[in-house]
Amino acid sequence: MSKKSALGRGLDALIPDMDVTVEQVTENRENLPQPEGTIVEIPIGSIDPNVNQPRKKFDEDSLQTLSDSIAQNGLFSPILVVRDDHNRYTIVAGERRWRAARMAGLSKIPAIVRDLDEQRRQEVALIENIQREDLNPIEEARGIYRLISEHSLTQEQISVKIGRSRPAVANLLRLLNLPQVIQDSVINGELTAGHARVLAGIDDPDFQNALFVATLSNEWTVRQLENAAKKGPPSSEEEKPEKPSFPPEVNDLCDRIRNITGMQVQIKGSPDSGKLILPYSSRDELQKLWDLVYSIPGGVN
């Protein structure tokens, strides 16, 4: 059987082909080891997500659609798990299917149990998500960085494993040098990978931030951002990237909100029509905003 590229071979690049059978995990069999490659039905409550899963963001609408499909038709593609010493299982690949199955009310889920060390788990999880195009560029870069920093893999080795060219791997890793606020915008879908690559190539932090703000405010395409970046930092006030002008009272409002919440307020559009955005980068920041709003007398009914 001829070998394909790592990405073309899919998970077979890391997991050899094998015949599989379907068995039911019952209480009487739970303490018995299952043969490698056997598809078993495992109680959903016995499965834990992988804390090192490269994918951190799950689209709720897409997840609900998958859940509805599973409720109607069942789950045809098993997840991949490893078993610990306490009769529990950790997901290696398929967390989105597991989440959707829980939402659909399934009590058990089909799974393949494998014996994989930590490096192989991270490799499989990364490749599986890349193949499904489930990762945003920042998540993909963080997954690659974990393999490099924790398992001493080279960029060349990574490129072979995930089916990317070495320059593509290097460009992904450069995204991790971007300020957190720009990384968050990529994760949230406000910026594309193309936008991020352009911004990552700018060494001047002030110019980088000015272009970032202008890109969001003016909804620039990647080509427009590239053209602005090629001009270099402005030499005068008039040459700075175009930015909508707002009345002083609007700017004062943004400053007050920033001081009260501690969040970097973003304003898009014009004085007549636009959006006021409070981006948060952690559950703690969202909780802080929640507590603040509910502390205002009469602010929330």
Buried (B, 14 or more C-beta within 10 A) or exposed (E): EEEEEBBEBBBBBBBEEEEBEEEEBEEEEEEEEBEEBBBBBBBBEBBBEBEBBBBEEEEEEEBEEBBEBBBEEEBEEBBBBBBEEEEBBBBBBBBBBBBBBBBBEBEBBBBBBBEBEEBBBBBBBBBBBBBEEBBBBBBBBBBBBBBBEEBEBEBEBBBBBBBBEBEEBBBBBBBEEBEEBBBBBBBBEBBBBBBBBBBBEBEEEEBBBBBBBBBBBBEBEBEBBBEBBEEEBEEEEEEEBEEBEBEEEBEEBBEEBEEEBEBBBBBBEEEEEBEEBBBBBEEEBEEBBEEEEEEEEEEEE
